[in-house]
């Protein structure tokens, strides 16, 4: 199987090691792909995703119907997985935003209950600080929890 993976990798200024790391495959897998050995659709999807191309773009134009069907199937699977990932991420954002709004509203409601000016001021400062902390907290959840889960679903 002749492919254009090496050419695309070089155009992106990536070493085999860098491509392997970003695609979450072994360097040996990249070497095999560049040598023209066959690979699974999921592996081709991972490599194509890192290179920013569709699976069909990894191969020169071919007249083989079987090869075209395999490439089209891989492209459809990748698009389906990316759509699913996008939907799951949107769901996470909605749930997070709802939790944020509810928490901040409840915290804000406590202001009317507190009659002590000093305690009310401290709570106001914590409310503002909480508002500032929710952004980094969301990023941390995305990086440590959500992204690995979504990446695992694409394999």
Secondary structure, DSSP 8 states (H G I E B T S, - for coil): ----HHHHHHHTT--HHHHHHHHTS-HHHHHHHHTT----HHHHHHHHHHHTS-GGGGS-----HHHHHHHHHHHHHHHHHHHHHHHHHHHHHHHHHHHHHHHHHHHHHHHHH---HHHHHHHHHHHHHHHHHHHHHHHHHIIIIIHHHHHHHH-
